[in-house]
Amino acid sequence: QVQLGESGGGLVQAGGSLRLSCAASGGTLSRYTMGWFRQAPGKDREFVARIHWSDGSTYYADSVKGRFTISRDSAKSMVYLQMNSLKPEDTAVYYCAARSRQTPLVPTLERAYPYWGQGTQVTVSS
């Protein structure tokens, strides 16, 4: 069982930056894939980025590629999402999620992740 907790959300102007953090505990993290998802008001939750804990390989949604960076710190059991050049359309609740890397479902699917944090609000003003 993996427990997750996000922090770092807030209000920022368009063009600004924020770094979200996700504290992970429980389980053998090296066997997991960590993901960031977001949900804007009235919209479905969508994939943002993922990282394999074991080798650090990453993958991004096209909407954030080149602006967001996902990373992990194994010593601290933390996952980060550095968000630069933020746009008003990035406004959403951001969630950290975890899944076994062996899960057969593709890691961009919400239902592929059984473990979720409580979410942190990011608001980008124009």
C-alpha positions in Angstrom: 0.0 0.0 0.0 1.4 3.3 -1.1 0.5 6.6 0.6 0.8 9.9 -1.3 0.6 13.5 -0.3 0.9 16.5 -2.6 1.9 20.1 -1.8 3.1 23.2 -3.6 0.0 24.4 -5.3 -1.1 28.0 -5.4 -1.9 31.0 -7.4 0.5 32.2 -10.0 0.4 34.6 -13.0 0.5 33.4 -16.5 4.1 32.8 -17.5 5.2 32.0 -14.0 6.4 28.8 -12.4 5.4 26.4 -9.6 6.9 23.2 -8.3 4.6 20.5 -7.0 5.8 17.9 -4.6 4.5 14.4 -3.8 5.7 12.6 -0.7 5.5 8.8 -1.2 5.6 6.1 1.5 4.9 2.4 1.8 5.6 -0.3 -0.7 8.9 -0.8 -2.6 9.0 2.5 -4.6 11.5 1.2 -7.1 8.8 -1.1 -8.5 6.4 1.7 -9.1 5.5 4.2 -11.8 4.6 7.6 -10.5 2.2 9.8 -12.4 0.8 13.4 -12.3 -2.8 14.0 -13.4 -4.9 17.1 -13.3 -8.6 17.8 -13.3 -10.1 21.2 -14.3 -13.6 22.2 -13.3 -16.2 20.4 -15.4 -13.6 18.2 -17.1 -12.3 14.7 -16.8 -9.1 14.0 -15.0 -6.2 14.0 -17.5 -2.7 12.6 -17.7 0.1 15.1 -17.3 3.4 13.1 -16.9 4.8 9.9 -15.5 8.2 8.6 -14.3 9.4 5.1 -13.7 11.0 5.2 -10.3 13.6 2.5 -11.1 15.3 4.2 -14.1 13.9 7.7 -14.1 12.5 7.5 -17.6 9.7 10.0 -18.3 6.8 10.6 -20.6 4.6 13.8 -21.0 1.3 14.8 -22.4 1.7 16.9 -25.5 0.0 19.8 -23.8 2.8 20.2 -21.2 5.8 18.9 -23.1 8.7 21.3 -23.0 7.1 23.3 -20.1 6.8 20.7 -17.3 9.4 18.4 -15.9 8.7 15.3 -13.7 11.5 14.1 -11.4 12.1 11.9 -8.4 14.4 12.0 -5.4 14.9 8.4 -4.2 16.7 9.4 -1.0 13.7 11.5 0.1 10.9 9.4 -1.5 9.7 12.5 -3.3 8.3 13.1 -6.8 8.2 16.6 -8.2 6.5 18.4 -11.1 8.3 21.5 -12.1 5.9 23.7 -14.1 7.2 26.6 -16.1 5.6 29.0 -18.6 2.2 28.3 -17.0 -0.9 29.2 -18.8 -4.5 29.8 -17.6 -5.5 26.5 -19.1 -3.2 24.7 -16.7 -5.5 25.7 -13.9 -6.7 22.5 -12.2 -6.4 20.3 -9.2 -3.2 18.3 -9.6 -3.0 14.7 -8.3 0.0 12.4 -7.7 -0.6 8.8 -8.4 1.2 5.5 -8.2 1.0 2.1 -9.9 3.1 -1.0 -10.1 5.3 -0.8 -13.2 4.1 -4.3 -14.1 0.5 -3.2 -14.4 -0.6 -4.1 -18.0 -2.6 -0.9 -18.5 -0.8 1.9 -20.2 0.4 4.5 -17.7 -1.5 7.4 -19.2 -4.8 6.0 -18.1 -6.3 7.2 -14.8 -7.6 3.7 -14.1 -4.1 2.3 -14.3 -3.3 3.9 -11.0 -4.7 2.4 -7.7 -3.0 4.9 -5.4 -3.8 8.6 -5.3 -3.0 11.7 -3.3 -5.6 14.2 -2.1 -4.7 16.8 -4.8 -3.4 20.3 -4.7 -5.0 23.3 -6.4 -3.1 25.2 -9.1 -4.6 28.5 -10.4 -3.0 30.4 -13.2 -4.3 34.0 -13.7 -4.2 35.7 -17.0 
